[in-house]
């Protein structure tokens, strides 16, 4: 399973890799405001597209709480990313 997950991570484009790496480094769910502040992408609307892509691929979870949306990744994906940092290079 780990090999398949690494293959999926290798297929991500640079923007997707930036976002998922940031989420992997943060154990708590992150708001879109925090993501916009912390990650520089080519254009502002690109973040929404990246988040949608990661969610479609089941690499990220979207959590709604008190009319706010947060993003995180499941622990197994976080572990693989943190153990195999090279998979996002």
C-alpha positions in Angstrom: 0.0 0.0 0.0 2.8 2.4 0.8 4.3 1.9 -2.7 1.0 2.8 -4.3 0.6 5.8 -2.1 4.1 7.0 -3.0 3.3 6.5 -6.7 0.2 8.7 -6.3 2.2 11.4 -4.5 4.8 11.4 -7.3 2.0 12.1 -9.8 1.1 15.4 -8.1 2.0 18.7 -9.7 4.2 21.2 -7.9 1.3 23.1 -6.4 -0.4 20.0 -5.1 2.9 18.9 -3.6 3.3 22.2 -1.8 -0.1 22.0 -0.2 0.0 18.4 0.8 3.5 18.8 2.3 2.3 21.8 4.3 -0.7 19.8 5.6 1.6 16.9 6.5 3.8 19.1 8.6 0.8 20.4 10.5 -1.0 17.8 12.7 -4.1 20.1 13.2 -6.6 20.9 10.5 -5.8 24.1 8.6 -8.2 26.8 7.4 -8.1 28.1 3.8 -7.0 31.5 5.3 -4.0 29.8 6.9 -3.1 28.0 3.6 -3.3 31.3 1.6 -1.1 33.0 4.1 1.5 30.2 4.3 1.7 28.9 0.7 2.6 30.9 -2.3 1.1 29.7 -5.6 1.1 31.2 -9.0 -2.4 32.7 -8.7 -4.9 32.9 -5.9 -7.7 30.8 -7.4 -5.1 28.0 -7.9 -5.4 27.0 -4.2 -9.1 26.1 -4.6 -8.3 23.9 -7.6 -5.4 22.2 -5.8 -7.6 21.5 -2.8 -10.4 20.1 -5.0 -7.9 17.9 -6.8 -6.4 16.5 -3.6 -9.9 15.8 -2.2 -10.9 14.0 -5.4 -7.8 11.8 -5.1 -8.7 11.1 -1.5 -5.4 12.5 -0.3 -7.0 15.2 1.8 -10.0 15.6 4.0 -12.3 18.6 4.3 -13.8 19.2 7.7 -16.7 21.7 8.3 -17.0 23.0 11.8 -19.0 26.1 13.0 -19.5 27.4 9.4 -15.8 27.2 8.8 -13.9 24.7 6.5 -10.6 23.1 7.5 -8.3 20.8 5.6 -6.1 17.9 6.8 -4.7 14.6 5.7 -5.3 11.2 7.2 -2.6 9.9 9.5 -1.4 7.1 7.1 -0.7 9.7 4.4 1.0 12.0 6.8 3.2 9.2 8.0 4.2 8.2 4.5 5.0 11.8 3.5 7.0 12.4 6.6 8.9 9.1 6.3 9.6 9.6 2.6 10.2 13.3 2.1 11.8 12.5 -1.2 8.4 11.4 -2.7 7.4 15.1 -2.9 10.6 16.3 -4.6 
